[in-house]
């Protein structure tokens, strides 16, 4: 005795549960879509991304915020004399912290000896450090990806030359290079009391230093990935078909390296933020314009009498770097198919 299609469907429903709707189809997802889905469900990544976004937004809108609040980031721009707001004997503010209560006009107080608003200087310092770190990250990642692709895909003398240069830069001390370049730039561009020219030169030099000493790790990583990918069938087929090398590198190989490049970028940015602030603290980074490292260097002598002056930039850097590192770790875990997060 035969069984009808309706009866067969009823049996399947009883055994396997509800049937899939007729219009619903299973859609495949790419590794990138799976990674972003993991990130969306990761609460740590979402919270840290929100913190980073708010800090970037505050840095971008620093001129607008300071204009609305009528606060000024440098001694040259303040509309009052420092003696009007500072104690002549101690150099500390006459109102607000550290010796007085909260001051709504200057929430983080005024800087000793100069009378500059600490909040305005903090916003502009965050703007400077993020600008330097972002540009240096983009440049170093670009250099590292290009050299890694060329070194991994080429065979023979070109690969050996690129890797020799990479190892040479890895062996050169980063801090020593920065210390050597700083006095040269100061002597070359600091003549004639042209502070604007010196500040721009220091900014460009800092970006160059961070870029020059920041591409080697990604070059080795990309080269290792390309060494395994160049033996795959789709690369060999492209070579047999006569596809130009440039197209193979940037159209065939590069899309398969998105995950490690994204992870490297997310982990490089916080490191360069710390390096930028550290160099400014040592006086060999950006000194002519507000920066978080320079603020910490100026505030260290007031740590016992004016703790807010020191701890505001320190906590800002700490929160930013921790948030960026946690986002980087989440991105790494999301793009790693071996994790279960």
C-alpha atoms as a printed R data frame, in Angstrom:
    type eleno elety resid chain resno      x      y       z
1   ATOM     1    CA   UNK     A     1  0.000  0.000   0.000
2   ATOM     2    CA   UNK     A     2  1.481  3.344  -1.019
3   ATOM     3    CA   UNK     A     3  1.731  6.533   1.063
4   ATOM     4    CA   UNK     A     4  0.791  9.959  -0.159
5   ATOM     5    CA   UNK     A     5  3.004 13.042  -0.089
6   ATOM     6    CA   UNK     A     6  0.739 14.662   2.532
7   ATOM     7    CA   UNK     A     7  0.993 11.695   4.863
8   ATOM     8    CA   UNK     A     8  4.793 11.617   4.338
9   ATOM     9    CA   UNK     A     9  5.025 15.274   5.337
10  ATOM    10    CA   UNK     A    10  2.985 14.620   8.490
11  ATOM    11    CA   UNK     A    11  5.312 11.750   9.431
12  ATOM    12    CA   UNK     A    12  8.402 13.946   8.882
13  ATOM    13    CA   UNK     A    13  6.870 16.663  11.052
14  ATOM    14    CA   UNK     A    14  6.188 14.214  13.891
15  ATOM    15    CA   UNK     A    15  9.664 12.710  13.729
16  ATOM    16    CA   UNK     A    16 11.880 15.730  12.992
17  ATOM    17    CA   UNK     A    17  9.797 18.589  14.342
18  ATOM    18    CA   UNK     A    18  8.502 21.541  12.391
19  ATOM    19    CA   UNK     A    19  9.229 21.750   8.699
20  ATOM    20    CA   UNK     A    20 11.147 24.653   7.225
21  ATOM    21    CA   UNK     A    21  8.913 27.240   5.539
22  ATOM    22    CA   UNK     A    22  8.809 26.867   1.802
23  ATOM    23    CA   UNK     A    23 10.247 30.378   1.173
24  ATOM    24    CA   UNK     A    24 13.104 30.027   3.681
25  ATOM    25    CA   UNK     A    25 16.447 28.955   2.268
26  ATOM    26    CA   UNK     A    26 19.768 28.410   3.952
27  ATOM    27    CA   UNK     A    27 22.209 31.143   2.899
28  ATOM    28    CA   UNK     A    28 25.952 30.720   3.106
29  ATOM    29    CA   UNK     A    29 28.058 33.290   4.965
30  ATOM    30    CA   UNK     A    30 31.575 34.413   4.216
31  ATOM    31    CA   UNK     A    31 34.317 34.276   6.906
32  ATOM    32    CA   UNK     A    32 34.143 38.076   7.174
33  ATOM    33    CA   UNK     A    33 30.406 37.986   7.839
34  ATOM    34    CA   UNK     A    34 30.904 35.298  10.479
35  ATOM    35    CA   UNK     A    35 33.644 37.392  12.113
36  ATOM    36    CA   UNK     A    36 31.456 40.518  12.268
37  ATOM    37    CA   UNK     A    37 28.616 38.439  13.696
38  ATOM    38    CA   UNK     A    38 30.954 37.246  16.435
39  ATOM    39    CA   UNK     A    39 32.034 40.813  17.135
40  ATOM    40    CA   UNK     A    40 28.427 41.974  17.357
41  ATOM    41    CA   UNK     A    41 27.706 39.349  20.019
42  ATOM    42    CA   UNK     A    42 30.906 40.106  21.971
43  ATOM    43    CA   UNK     A    43 29.919 42.521  24.752
44  ATOM    44    CA   UNK     A    44 33.531 43.451  25.538
45  ATOM    45    CA   UNK     A    45 34.168 44.360  21.892
46  ATOM    46    CA   UNK     A    46 30.984 46.440  21.697
47  ATOM    47    CA   UNK     A    47 31.700 48.380  24.904
48  ATOM    48    CA   UNK     A    48 35.352 49.012  24.015
49  ATOM    49    CA   UNK     A    49 34.406 50.046  20.484
50  ATOM    50    CA   UNK     A    50 31.947 52.548  21.927
51  ATOM    51    CA   UNK     A    51 34.659 53.959  24.225
52  ATOM    52    CA   UNK     A    52 37.074 54.304  21.302
53  ATOM    53    CA   UNK     A    53 34.394 55.942  19.180
54  ATOM    54    CA   UNK     A    54 33.584 58.495  21.876
55  ATOM    55    CA   UNK     A    55 37.261 59.359  22.342
56  ATOM    56    CA   UNK     A    56 37.805 59.723  18.601
57  ATOM    57    CA   UNK     A    57 34.674 61.862  18.372
58  ATOM    58    CA   UNK     A    58 35.898 64.084  21.226
59  ATOM    59    CA   UNK     A    59 39.280 64.469  19.497
60  ATOM    60    CA   UNK     A    60 37.729 65.316  16.134
61  ATOM    61    CA   UNK     A    61 35.323 67.822  17.687
62  ATOM    62    CA   UNK     A    62 37.945 69.372  19.985
63  ATOM    63    CA   UNK     A    63 37.783 72.818  18.278
64  ATOM    64    CA   UNK     A    64 33.981 72.822  18.506
65  ATOM    65    CA   UNK     A    65 33.897 71.700  22.149
66  ATOM    66    CA   UNK     A    66 36.502 74.229  23.265
67  ATOM    67    CA   UNK     A    67 34.720 77.020  21.403
68  ATOM    68    CA   UNK     A    68 31.356 76.182  22.967
69  ATOM    69    CA   UNK     A    69 32.859 75.949  26.470
70  ATOM    70    CA   UNK     A    70 35.045 79.031  25.863
71  ATOM    71    CA   UNK     A    71 38.256 77.277  26.935
72  ATOM    72    CA   UNK     A    72 41.705 77.480  25.359
73  ATOM    73    CA   UNK     A    73 44.440 74.830  24.862
74  ATOM    74    CA   UNK     A    74 47.618 76.960  24.677
75  ATOM    75    CA   UNK     A    75 49.119 79.912  26.526
76  ATOM    76    CA   UNK     A    76 49.160 81.959  23.328
77  ATOM    77    CA   UNK     A    77 45.385 81.724  22.897
78  ATOM    78    CA   UNK     A    78 44.099 82.453  26.413
79  ATOM    79    CA   UNK     A    79 42.332 85.865  26.597
80  ATOM    80    CA   UNK     A    80 43.490 86.587  30.162
81  ATOM    81    CA   UNK     A    81 46.777 86.990  31.975
82  ATOM    82    CA   UNK     A    82 48.000 83.964  33.989
83  ATOM    83    CA   UNK     A    83 48.446 86.217  37.016
84  ATOM    84    CA   UNK     A    84 44.674 86.847  37.023
85  ATOM    85    CA   UNK     A    85 43.809 83.202  37.686
86  ATOM    86    CA   UNK     A    86 46.936 81.810  39.397
87  ATOM    87    CA   UNK     A    87 48.446 82.243  42.843
88  ATOM    88    CA   UNK     A    88 51.660 84.275  42.554
89  ATOM    89    CA   UNK     A    89 53.463 82.281  45.277
90  ATOM    90    CA   UNK     A    90 52.483 78.682  44.405
91  ATOM    91    CA   UNK     A    91 51.523 78.994  40.730
92  ATOM    92    CA   UNK     A    92 48.326 77.008  41.424
93  ATOM    93    CA   UNK     A    93 44.835 78.152  40.308
94  ATOM    94    CA   UNK     A    94 42.935 80.557  42.560
95  ATOM    95    CA   UNK     A    95 39.692 78.672  41.820
96  ATOM    96    CA   UNK     A    96 38.899 75.021  41.206
97  ATOM    97    CA   UNK     A    97 41.214 72.077  41.907
98  ATOM    98    CA   UNK     A    98 43.443 71.310  43.671
99  ATOM    99    CA   UNK     A    99 42.706 73.655  46.586
100 ATOM   100    CA   UNK     A   100 39.096 74.530  45.793
101 ATOM   101    CA   UNK     A   101 35.916 72.788  44.720
102 ATOM   102    CA   UNK     A   102 34.578 71.926  41.303
103 ATOM   103    CA   UNK     A   103 34.739 74.766  38.781
104 ATOM   104    CA   UNK     A   104 32.131 74.475  36.028
105 ATOM   105    CA   UNK     A   105 33.966 76.908  33.762
106 ATOM   106    CA   UNK     A   106 37.074 74.699  33.871
107 ATOM   107    CA   UNK     A   107 36.013 71.146  34.871
108 ATOM   108    CA   UNK     A   108 39.572 69.776  35.047
109 ATOM   109    CA   UNK     A   109 41.080 72.971  36.403
110 ATOM   110    CA   UNK     A   110 43.836 75.183  35.038
111 ATOM   111    CA   UNK     A   111 47.452 74.315  34.393
112 ATOM   112    CA   UNK     A   112 49.946 75.744  36.899
113 ATOM   113    CA   UNK     A   113 52.207 78.627  35.776
114 ATOM   114    CA   UNK     A   114 50.403 79.009  32.427
115 ATOM   115    CA   UNK     A   115 46.678 79.145  33.254
116 ATOM   116    CA   UNK     A   116 45.779 76.948  30.266
117 ATOM   117    CA   UNK     A   117 42.549 74.947  30.593
118 ATOM   118    CA   UNK     A   118 43.388 71.300  31.276
119 ATOM   119    CA   UNK     A   119 40.307 69.944  29.486
120 ATOM   120    CA   UNK     A   120 41.088 71.881  26.314
121 ATOM   121    CA   UNK     A   121 44.700 70.732  26.402
122 ATOM   122    CA   UNK     A   122 43.545 67.151  27.009
123 ATOM   123    CA   UNK     A   123 41.209 67.210  23.992
124 ATOM   124    CA   UNK     A   124 43.836 68.700  21.693
125 ATOM   125    CA   UNK     A   125 46.478 66.321  23.044
126 ATOM   126    CA   UNK     A   126 44.204 63.361  22.334
127 ATOM   127    CA   UNK     A   127 43.626 64.788  18.856
128 ATOM   128    CA   UNK     A   128 47.372 65.030  18.206
129 ATOM   129    CA   UNK     A   129 48.224 61.525  19.441
130 ATOM   130    CA   UNK     A   130 45.364 59.885  17.553
131 ATOM   131    CA   UNK     A   131 46.284 61.759  14.371
132 ATOM   132    CA   UNK     A   132 49.935 60.705  14.578
133 ATOM   133    CA   UNK     A   133 49.116 57.094  15.481
134 ATOM   134    CA   UNK     A   134 46.445 56.725  12.779
135 ATOM   135    CA   UNK     A   135 48.594 58.128   9.953
136 ATOM   136    CA   UNK     A   136 51.623 56.105  11.064
137 ATOM   137    CA   UNK     A   137 49.496 52.950  11.311
138 ATOM   138    CA   UNK     A   138 48.066 53.374   7.804
139 ATOM   139    CA   UNK     A   139 51.504 54.053   6.307
140 ATOM   140    CA   UNK     A   140 53.289 51.239   8.135
141 ATOM   141    CA   UNK     A   141 50.523 48.736   7.319
142 ATOM   142    CA   UNK     A   142 50.633 49.754   3.632
143 ATOM   143    CA   UNK     A   143 54.416 49.386   3.455
144 ATOM   144    CA   UNK     A   144 54.333 46.083   5.324
145 ATOM   145    CA   UNK     A   145 51.594 44.600   3.121
146 ATOM   146    CA   UNK     A   146 53.274 45.589  -0.164
147 ATOM   147    CA   UNK     A   147 56.726 44.350   0.850
148 ATOM   148    CA   UNK     A   148 55.282 41.166   2.345
149 ATOM   149    CA   UNK     A   149 53.342 40.396  -0.845
150 ATOM   150    CA   UNK     A   150 56.375 40.989  -3.054
151 ATOM   151    CA   UNK     A   151 58.756 39.044  -0.816
152 ATOM   152    CA   UNK     A   152 56.416 36.083  -0.398
153 ATOM   153    CA   UNK     A   153 55.461 35.778  -4.053
154 ATOM   154    CA   UNK     A   154 58.904 36.353  -5.546
155 ATOM   155    CA   UNK     A   155 61.617 33.744  -5.474
156 ATOM   156    CA   UNK     A   156 65.343 34.266  -5.281
157 ATOM   157    CA   UNK     A   157 67.314 37.462  -4.844
158 ATOM   158    CA   UNK     A   158 64.368 39.874  -4.395
159 ATOM   159    CA   UNK     A   159 62.961 37.900  -1.476
160 ATOM   160    CA   UNK     A   160 66.389 37.721   0.165
161 ATOM   161    CA   UNK     A   161 66.991 41.470  -0.227
162 ATOM   162    CA   UNK     A   162 63.598 42.428   1.275
163 ATOM   163    CA   UNK     A   163 64.033 40.088   4.213
164 ATOM   164    CA   UNK     A   164 67.603 41.308   4.795
165 ATOM   165    CA   UNK     A   165 66.334 44.911   4.966
166 ATOM   166    CA   UNK     A   166 63.512 43.798   7.277
167 ATOM   167    CA   UNK     A   167 65.911 42.057   9.651
168 ATOM   168    CA   UNK     A   168 68.236 45.062   9.514
169 ATOM   169    CA   UNK     A   169 65.465 47.428  10.630
170 ATOM   170    CA   UNK     A   170 64.367 44.974  13.314
171 ATOM   171    CA   UNK     A   171 67.871 44.988  14.767
172 ATOM   172    CA   UNK     A   172 68.081 48.801  14.948
173 ATOM   173    CA   UNK     A   173 66.887 50.277  18.289
174 ATOM   174    CA   UNK     A   174 63.744 52.337  17.856
175 ATOM   175    CA   UNK     A   175 64.448 54.726  20.734
176 ATOM   176    CA   UNK     A   176 68.012 55.329  19.562
177 ATOM   177    CA   UNK     A   177 66.759 56.371  16.115
178 ATOM   178    CA   UNK     A   178 64.263 58.787  17.647
179 ATOM   179    CA   UNK     A   179 66.907 60.254  19.952
180 ATOM   180    CA   UNK     A   180 69.253 60.746  17.015
181 ATOM   181    CA   UNK     A   181 66.698 62.486  14.808
182 ATOM   182    CA   UNK     A   182 65.186 64.848  17.412
183 ATOM   183    CA   UNK     A   183 68.175 67.223  17.882
184 ATOM   184    CA   UNK     A   184 68.793 67.312  14.126
185 ATOM   185    CA   UNK     A   185 65.222 68.425  13.476
186 ATOM   186    CA   UNK     A   186 65.324 70.964  16.308
187 ATOM   187    CA   UNK     A   187 68.559 72.477  15.026
188 ATOM   188    CA   UNK     A   188 67.412 72.463  11.400
189 ATOM   189    CA   UNK     A   189 63.874 73.837  11.797
190 ATOM   190    CA   UNK     A   190 64.033 75.607  15.163
191 ATOM   191    CA   UNK     A   191 66.088 78.566  14.015
192 ATOM   192    CA   UNK     A   192 64.589 82.057  14.030
193 ATOM   193    CA   UNK     A   193 62.076 81.279  16.807
194 ATOM   194    CA   UNK     A   194 59.661 79.902  14.214
195 ATOM   195    CA   UNK     A   195 57.668 77.698  16.577
196 ATOM   196    CA   UNK     A   196 54.953 76.824  14.064
197 ATOM   197    CA   UNK     A   197 57.517 75.532  11.614
198 ATOM   198    CA   UNK     A   198 59.242 73.526  14.340
199 ATOM   199    CA   UNK     A   199 55.942 72.014  15.537
200 ATOM   200    CA   UNK     A   200 55.012 70.911  12.001
201 ATOM   201    CA   UNK     A   201 58.481 69.474  11.463
202 ATOM   202    CA   UNK     A   202 58.267 67.536  14.729
203 ATOM   203    CA   UNK     A   203 54.832 66.205  13.795
204 ATOM   204    CA   UNK     A   204 56.007 64.997  10.380
205 ATOM   205    CA   UNK     A   205 59.237 63.596  11.820
206 ATOM   206    CA   UNK     A   206 57.336 61.651  14.486
207 ATOM   207    CA   UNK     A   207 55.060 60.113  11.861
208 ATOM   208    CA   UNK     A   208 58.096 59.187   9.748
209 ATOM   209    CA   UNK     A   209 59.894 57.623  12.730
210 ATOM   210    CA   UNK     A   210 56.864 55.548  13.751
211 ATOM   211    CA   UNK     A   211 56.337 54.459  10.145
212 ATOM   212    CA   UNK     A   212 59.965 53.551   9.484
213 ATOM   213    CA   UNK     A   213 60.135 51.365  12.591
214 ATOM   214    CA   UNK     A   214 56.611 49.935  12.394
215 ATOM   215    CA   UNK     A   215 56.299 47.934   9.156
216 ATOM   216    CA   UNK     A   216 58.640 44.971   9.762
217 ATOM   217    CA   UNK     A   217 56.355 42.721  11.791
218 ATOM   218    CA   UNK     A   218 53.528 42.817   9.258
219 ATOM   219    CA   UNK     A   219 55.970 42.220   6.405
220 ATOM   220    CA   UNK     A   220 57.095 38.943   7.960
221 ATOM   221    CA   UNK     A   221 53.485 37.956   8.729
222 ATOM   222    CA   UNK     A   222 52.216 38.655   5.196
223 ATOM   223    CA   UNK     A   223 55.227 36.941   3.635
224 ATOM   224    CA   UNK     A   224 54.515 33.772   5.636
225 ATOM   225    CA   UNK     A   225 50.885 33.765   4.535
226 ATOM   226    CA   UNK     A   226 51.803 34.333   0.889
227 ATOM   227    CA   UNK     A   227 54.351 31.494   0.936
228 ATOM   228    CA   UNK     A   228 51.513 29.054   1.647
229 ATOM   229    CA   UNK     A   229 48.949 30.694  -0.640
230 ATOM   230    CA   UNK     A   230 51.190 30.890  -3.723
231 ATOM   231    CA   UNK     A   231 51.167 27.080  -4.026
232 ATOM   232    CA   UNK     A   232 47.367 26.901  -4.084
233 ATOM   233    CA   UNK     A   233 45.570 25.852  -7.238
234 ATOM   234    CA   UNK     A   234 43.900 29.201  -7.985
235 ATOM   235    CA   UNK     A   235 47.277 30.998  -7.948
236 ATOM   236    CA   UNK     A   236 48.918 28.414 -10.174
237 ATOM   237    CA   UNK     A   237 45.953 28.542 -12.546
238 ATOM   238    CA   UNK     A   238 46.247 32.330 -12.756
239 ATOM   239    CA   UNK     A   239 49.948 32.035 -13.567
240 ATOM   240    CA   UNK     A   240 49.293 29.456 -16.285
241 ATOM   241    CA   UNK     A   241 46.640 31.731 -17.817
242 ATOM   242    CA   UNK     A   242 49.184 34.552 -18.019
243 ATOM   243    CA   UNK     A   243 47.567 36.864 -15.458
244 ATOM   244    CA   UNK     A   244 49.930 39.795 -14.682
245 ATOM   245    CA   UNK     A   245 51.854 39.565 -11.425
246 ATOM   246    CA   UNK     A   246 50.367 42.807 -10.112
247 ATOM   247    CA   UNK     A   247 46.860 41.451 -10.574
248 ATOM   248    CA   UNK     A   248 47.760 38.186  -8.852
249 ATOM   249    CA   UNK     A   249 49.186 40.071  -5.886
250 ATOM   250    CA   UNK     A   250 46.365 42.548  -5.368
251 ATOM   251    CA   UNK     A   251 43.352 40.717  -6.817
252 ATOM   252    CA   UNK     A   252 44.035 37.103  -5.882
253 ATOM   253    CA   UNK     A   253 46.341 37.104  -2.858
254 ATOM   254    CA   UNK     A   254 45.419 40.317  -1.031
255 ATOM   255    CA   UNK     A   255 41.695 39.469  -0.497
256 ATOM   256    CA   UNK     A   256 42.797 36.276   1.250
257 ATOM   257    CA   UNK     A   257 44.921 38.303   3.681
258 ATOM   258    CA   UNK     A   258 42.161 40.583   4.985
259 ATOM   259    CA   UNK     A   259 41.885 38.820   8.350
260 ATOM   260    CA   UNK     A   260 45.573 39.037   9.406
261 ATOM   261    CA   UNK     A   261 45.829 42.619   8.109
262 ATOM   262    CA   UNK     A   262 42.764 43.723  10.090
263 ATOM   263    CA   UNK     A   263 44.102 42.038  13.218
264 ATOM   264    CA   UNK     A   264 47.561 43.594  12.748
265 ATOM   265    CA   UNK     A   265 46.019 47.035  12.272
266 ATOM   266    CA   UNK     A   266 43.894 46.762  15.408
267 ATOM   267    CA   UNK     A   267 46.944 45.767  17.455
268 ATOM   268    CA   UNK     A   268 49.367 48.275  15.892
269 ATOM   269    CA   UNK     A   269 47.254 51.375  16.569
270 ATOM   270    CA   UNK     A   270 47.336 51.224  20.415
271 ATOM   271    CA   UNK     A   271 51.063 50.535  20.349
272 ATOM   272    CA   UNK     A   272 51.701 53.636  18.265
273 ATOM   273    CA   UNK     A   273 49.450 55.746  20.514
274 ATOM   274    CA   UNK     A   274 51.621 54.722  23.467
275 ATOM   275    CA   UNK     A   275 54.828 55.306  21.480
276 ATOM   276    CA   UNK     A   276 53.704 58.778  20.426
277 ATOM   277    CA   UNK     A   277 52.858 59.754  24.000
278 ATOM   278    CA   UNK     A   278 56.080 58.209  25.304
279 ATOM   279    CA   UNK     A   279 58.279 60.114  22.868
280 ATOM   280    CA   UNK     A   280 56.503 63.373  23.702
281 ATOM   281    CA   UNK     A   281 57.062 62.622  27.409
282 ATOM   282    CA   UNK     A   282 60.790 62.239  26.732
283 ATOM   283    CA   UNK     A   283 60.801 65.531  24.841
284 ATOM   284    CA   UNK     A   284 61.704 64.012  21.474
285 ATOM   285    CA   UNK     A   285 58.225 63.852  19.984
286 ATOM   286    CA   UNK     A   286 55.702 66.609  19.392
287 ATOM   287    CA   UNK     A   287 56.496 69.433  21.830
288 ATOM   288    CA   UNK     A   288 55.251 72.555  20.044
289 ATOM   289    CA   UNK     A   289 51.557 71.583  20.085
290 ATOM   290    CA   UNK     A   290 49.454 69.971  22.849
291 ATOM   291    CA   UNK     A   291 49.981 66.249  23.328
292 ATOM   292    CA   UNK     A   292 49.165 63.851  26.145
293 ATOM   293    CA   UNK     A   293 52.784 62.862  26.650
294 ATOM   294    CA   UNK     A   294 53.913 66.471  26.930
295 ATOM   295    CA   UNK     A   295 51.133 67.181  29.444
296 ATOM   296    CA   UNK     A   296 52.294 64.249  31.579
297 ATOM   297    CA   UNK     A   297 55.878 65.499  31.388
298 ATOM   298    CA   UNK     A   298 54.801 68.955  32.578
299 ATOM   299    CA   UNK     A   299 52.543 67.556  35.324
300 ATOM   300    CA   UNK     A   300 54.903 65.047  36.933
301 ATOM   301    CA   UNK     A   301 56.408 67.622  39.292
302 ATOM   302    CA   UNK     A   302 52.904 68.462  40.591
303 ATOM   303    CA   UNK     A   303 51.832 64.875  41.310
304 ATOM   304    CA   UNK     A   304 51.651 65.456  45.080
305 ATOM   305    CA   UNK     A   305 50.116 68.952  45.102
306 ATOM   306    CA   UNK     A   306 47.920 68.801  41.988
307 ATOM   307    CA   UNK     A   307 47.132 65.098  41.260
308 ATOM   308    CA   UNK     A   308 44.288 65.827  38.817
309 ATOM   309    CA   UNK     A   309 46.726 67.640  36.527
310 ATOM   310    CA   UNK     A   310 48.729 64.409  36.153
311 ATOM   311    CA   UNK     A   311 46.074 61.728  36.394
312 ATOM   312    CA   UNK     A   312 43.695 63.130  33.774
313 ATOM   313    CA   UNK     A   313 46.062 62.518  30.787
314 ATOM   314    CA   UNK     A   314 47.411 59.295  32.319
315 ATOM   315    CA   UNK     A   315 43.919 57.804  32.704
316 ATOM   316    CA   UNK     A   316 42.951 59.015  29.227
317 ATOM   317    CA   UNK     A   317 45.875 57.177  27.629
318 ATOM   318    CA   UNK     A   318 45.266 54.107  29.789
319 ATOM   319    CA   UNK     A   319 41.565 53.855  28.938
320 ATOM   320    CA   UNK     A   320 42.190 54.454  25.223
321 ATOM   321    CA   UNK     A   321 45.010 51.921  24.925
322 ATOM   322    CA   UNK     A   322 43.195 49.260  26.985
323 ATOM   323    CA   UNK     A   323 40.022 49.706  24.910
324 ATOM   324    CA   UNK     A   324 41.974 49.507  21.632
325 ATOM   325    CA   UNK     A   325 43.832 46.393  22.816
326 ATOM   326    CA   UNK     A   326 40.625 44.659  23.872
327 ATOM   327    CA   UNK     A   327 39.029 45.494  20.535
328 ATOM   328    CA   UNK     A   328 42.118 44.108  18.807
329 ATOM   329    CA   UNK     A   329 41.938 40.895  20.825
330 ATOM   330    CA   UNK     A   330 38.244 40.533  19.991
331 ATOM   331    CA   UNK     A   331 38.929 41.070  16.293
332 ATOM   332    CA   UNK     A   332 41.701 38.482  16.395
333 ATOM   333    CA   UNK     A   333 39.418 35.945  18.079
334 ATOM   334    CA   UNK     A   334 36.545 36.735  15.693
335 ATOM   335    CA   UNK     A   335 38.673 36.156  12.593
336 ATOM   336    CA   UNK     A   336 40.294 33.010  14.000
337 ATOM   337    CA   UNK     A   337 38.172 29.990  12.938
338 ATOM   338    CA   UNK     A   338 39.662 27.896  15.744
339 ATOM   339    CA   UNK     A   339 38.084 29.945  18.516
340 ATOM   340    CA   UNK     A   340 34.623 29.343  19.935
341 ATOM   341    CA   UNK     A   341 33.823 32.901  21.071
